[in-house]
Amino acid sequence: MIHNISYRTFVYGTENEEKVREAIKTLFPLSSPHCEITEGYYKNPVLILYDKIDKKRDIKDFIKKLDQIELSDKKKILNQLENKMDDKGNLFLRFDKQKAYLGDLKIVEHGDSIHLKVKMAAYPAKKEVALKLARKLWCD
C-alpha cells in the first residue's frame, strides 16, 4: 500500500532539538533523522531533520498509528485527497510538532510541522491508482 515515507521538519532557534526528535519518534519510533544546518530568513541557523522510511515493518507501524487520528481529521484528509496528492502518487501530509511531542497525531495545514511525503505503492504510478489505495488507507 505504501512504498516509502520521507519526512522533514525544521528546528528553529527557539525550539529544543531533543523535543522535536521526540515528536518524530511519535510517528517513527525507530527513525534516526539526518541533520542539515541551513540559514533562516534573518540569517539565524535552522536545523533540518529528515529521513526516509522504507522498511516494511516501520511502514506497517505507521499505518497502525493512523488509527489514532481523530475521525474528523480522517474525513478532512479523505475530502482533500486529490489536492494532497501529486501526479506521481505522492501523498503530502503535515503533523503538528507540538501535539506529536505529546504523543498525539494531529493533521495540520501550517508550515511549522512534520512534513511527510508518502509514496503510495501504485502500479502503474498514476494519481488515479494511488488515490484508490489512499482511500483504502484512510477508510480502514
Secondary structure as GFF3:
##gff-version 3
##sequence-region A 1 140
A	DSSP	beta_strand	2	11	.	.	.	ID=ss1
A	DSSP	alpha_helix	17	27	.	.	.	ID=ss2
A	DSSP	beta_strand	34	39	.	.	.	ID=ss3
A	DSSP	beta_strand	45	53	.	.	.	ID=ss4
A	DSSP	alpha_helix	56	65	.	.	.	ID=ss5
A	DSSP	three_ten_helix	66	68	.	.	.	ID=ss6
A	DSSP	alpha_helix	71	80	.	.	.	ID=ss7
A	DSSP	beta_strand	90	96	.	.	.	ID=ss8
A	DSSP	alpha_helix	97	101	.	.	.	ID=ss9
A	DSSP	beta_strand	113	120	.	.	.	ID=ss10
A	DSSP	alpha_helix	127	139	.	.	.	ID=ss11
###
